[in-house]
Amino acid sequence: MAQRSKAGLVLGVSAGLMLVLALSAVWVGHAQQPAAQQPAAAQAGAKPAAPNLFIGKSETLPTEGVVSMGRRFFAAGARSGWQRQGGQLVYAEKGHGLLGWRGKPAQRLAPGESAFIPAGVEHWHGAAPNEDFFMLFVTYAGYQDPPSAPQVQSVTDQEYANVAK
């Protein structure tokens, strides 16, 4: 019975962290919008916050077309190719992951840690060599590679080995 309670607590905490991550992602995405964007009050679909929970004006903004969210599993040693998006927030759920940046030192992600990848920054992510990795990600709309951009390149075994040491 103690095992079930512990598992339920872990799942509850994980779900709560995912919700906080998603809400943070929406806020970060809107905080990074250009100044020319309409003020929040003028955005269609905005919903006023409950007055008993907030002081001052606060609204929940729509996320459709602004962010997408998902989860990904990487088997031990698996990795993506080099890629770019409209900005991405990555949260390590379980296992240890690797985040490689073009021209910068790589980053290791342990359970509960997160990383933000700015729009258009070339990167890859995957699992540590001997451990599966589960991640939650929130990707922002707004960035597209120019038509002349090269196709996604594979992360070579040497690039991966340099990070996985």
C-alpha positions in Angstrom: 0.0 0.0 0.0 2.9 2.4 0.8 4.2 1.8 -2.8 0.9 2.9 -4.3 0.8 6.0 -2.1 4.3 6.9 -3.1 3.6 6.3 -6.8 0.4 8.5 -6.5 2.4 11.3 -4.9 5.1 11.2 -7.6 2.5 11.2 -10.3 0.6 14.1 -8.6 3.8 16.1 -8.2 4.8 15.4 -11.8 1.4 16.5 -13.1 1.6 19.7 -11.0 5.1 20.5 -12.3 3.9 20.0 -15.9 1.0 22.4 -15.3 3.4 25.0 -13.8 5.8 24.5 -16.7 3.0 24.9 -19.3 1.7 28.1 -17.6 5.3 29.4 -17.3 5.8 28.7 -21.0 2.8 30.7 -22.0 3.9 33.6 -19.9 7.5 33.5 -21.3 6.2 33.3 -24.8 4.0 36.4 -24.3 6.8 38.2 -22.5 9.0 37.8 -25.5 6.6 39.1 -28.0 7.5 42.4 -29.8 6.2 45.6 -28.3 4.0 46.2 -31.4 1.7 43.3 -30.4 -1.8 44.2 -29.2 -2.1 44.7 -25.5 -3.4 41.7 -23.6 -6.7 43.4 -22.9 -7.4 43.6 -26.7 -6.6 40.0 -27.5 -9.6 37.9 -28.6 -10.3 35.0 -26.3 -8.6 36.5 -23.2 -10.4 35.6 -20.0 -10.4 37.7 -16.8 -8.7 36.1 -13.8 -10.7 35.3 -10.7 -10.7 38.5 -8.6 -10.2 36.5 -5.4 -6.9 35.1 -6.7 -5.3 38.2 -8.3 -4.8 41.8 -7.4 -5.0 44.2 -10.4 -5.8 43.3 -13.9 -4.8 39.8 -15.0 -6.1 37.7 -17.9 -5.6 34.1 -19.1 -4.6 34.4 -22.8 -5.4 31.8 -25.5 -2.5 29.5 -26.4 -3.8 28.0 -29.7 -1.4 28.8 -32.4 1.1 30.2 -29.9 2.4 27.2 -28.1 2.3 23.4 -28.5 3.1 20.9 -25.8 4.2 17.3 -25.8 6.2 14.6 -24.2 9.0 12.6 -25.8 10.8 9.4 -24.8 14.4 8.7 -25.8 15.9 5.2 -25.3 19.4 5.1 -23.9 21.8 6.7 -26.4 19.0 8.0 -28.7 19.0 11.6 -29.9 17.4 14.0 -32.3 19.1 15.6 -35.2 20.2 19.3 -35.2 17.0 21.4 -35.2 15.6 24.8 -34.6 12.1 25.9 -33.5 10.3 29.0 -32.3 11.8 28.7 -28.9 11.4 25.6 -26.7 11.2 24.9 -23.0 12.3 21.4 -22.0 11.6 19.7 -18.7 13.3 16.5 -17.7 10.7 14.1 -16.2 12.7 10.9 -15.7 16.2 9.7 -16.5 19.1 11.9 -17.6 19.1 13.9 -20.9 21.6 15.8 -22.9 21.1 19.1 -24.7 23.6 20.0 -27.3 24.1 23.5 -28.6 25.8 24.5 -31.8 29.0 26.3 -30.8 28.4 26.1 -27.0 29.0 23.5 -24.3 26.3 20.9 -23.9 24.0 20.8 -21.0 23.0 17.7 -18.9 19.4 17.5 -17.6 18.5 15.6 -14.5 14.9 14.8 -13.4 13.2 18.1 -12.4 15.6 20.3 -14.3 14.6 22.5 -17.3 16.2 24.4 -20.1 15.1 27.1 -22.5 16.2 27.1 -26.1 15.7 30.6 -27.7 14.0 30.8 -31.1 16.2 29.8 -34.0 19.0 28.4 -32.0 20.4 25.2 -33.4 20.4 22.4 -30.9 19.7 18.7 -30.3 18.4 16.7 -27.4 18.5 13.0 -26.3 19.2 10.5 -23.6 22.4 9.7 -21.8 24.3 6.7 -23.2 23.1 4.2 -20.6 19.7 5.6 -19.4 16.3 6.2 -20.9 15.1 9.8 -20.9 11.5 11.2 -20.7 11.0 14.9 -21.3 8.1 17.4 -21.5 8.4 20.2 -24.0 6.6 23.4 -24.8 7.4 24.8 -28.3 6.5 28.4 -29.3 5.2 29.3 -32.7 6.7 32.1 -34.7 10.0 30.9 -36.0 10.4 29.2 -39.4 13.7 28.3 -41.1 14.1 30.3 -44.3 13.4 28.3 -47.5 17.2 28.2 -48.2 18.0 26.5 -44.8 19.6 23.1 -45.0 17.6 20.0 -44.0 18.1 18.7 -40.4 21.5 17.1 -40.0 22.2 14.1 -37.9 24.2 14.5 -34.7 27.3 12.4 -35.4 28.5 9.7 -33.1 31.6 11.9 -32.4 29.4 15.0 -31.5 27.3 12.8 -29.2 30.4 11.2 -27.6 31.9 14.6 -26.8 28.8 15.5 -24.8 28.1 12.2 -23.3 31.5 11.9 -21.5 
